């Protein structure tokens, strides 16, 4: 009885690449911006989908791109298109 693999975002790699390109950063500059101990080759792996970033790196990408993490991992919304989301997230108080 094996476990089913967890669902993975299909467009994550393209969205991570789009953030870096929008910032006009090289992979080396992105490593410095993320402020993590990863190599530029790791950034390439993220952008090609051969490796997935951990949650802290994902959060750093979201902050760098000024987008909510949900936009990175949700395959049903575009990264920067505000019309692709049906309703904005509202925090309950």
N, C-alpha and C positions, 0 to 999 in steps of 0.2 A: 504494500500500500504506500506508494510514493505520493508526495505532495504535488499539487499542480503548481507550475511556475507562476510567480506573481505577474500580473499584467504590467507591461512596461509601456511608457509613452512612446508612440511611434515617431513623433515629430520633435522630440527633445533635442536631438543632435542638431537639426536644422535651426531650431530656435536659439541654441547656445551660440552657434556660428553667427546668426543674425545679430545677436547682441554685440559680439566682438566686432563685427563689421560696422555696425552702427556707431560704435565708439571709435572706429578707425584705429584699432589697436592691433599690434602684432601678437602672436601667441606668447612671446616673451613678456610683452607689456601687460597682457592679460594675467599672467602668473603674478606679476608684481601687484596688480590691482586687486586680485583676489586675496592676496596676503596669506596664502597657504603654501605649504611645502610640497608643491607639485611642479613637475617639469613641463616645459613647453610641449614635449611629446605627449604628455597626459592630456593637455588641452586639445591636441589633435585627435586623440582617441575619443574624447567626449564629443567633438564636432563630427566625427565620422561614425559614431554610434558603436564603436568597438568596446567602449567602456562607459559606465555611467558614473557621474559624480555622486559623492555622498551628499547627505542632506545639507551639511554646512556649506559645501561648495555650491550647491544648488541655490541656497539662500544668498550667497555672495554674488552669484550671477544675477539673480533677480534684483538685488539692490543696485548692482552696477548698471543694469539695464533699465532701472526704474520701473519695474513691472512686478505685479504680485506673483508669488511662486505658482499659484494656480494657473496662470497663463503659460508658464513653462511646461507644466505637466499635463494639462488638459488638452487633448488632441482635438477637441471640438471648438476651441477658440484660437483666433489668430493672436500672435504675440503683441502687436501694436495697434490692432484695429479695435477701437472701442465699441463699434457696432456689432462685433462678433459675439458679444456677451449679452444675454437676454436681460440681466439685471445686475447692477453692481452689488458686490458683497457689502452687507451692512453688519457691523458688530452689534450684538445684543448687549444691552446694559443691564 
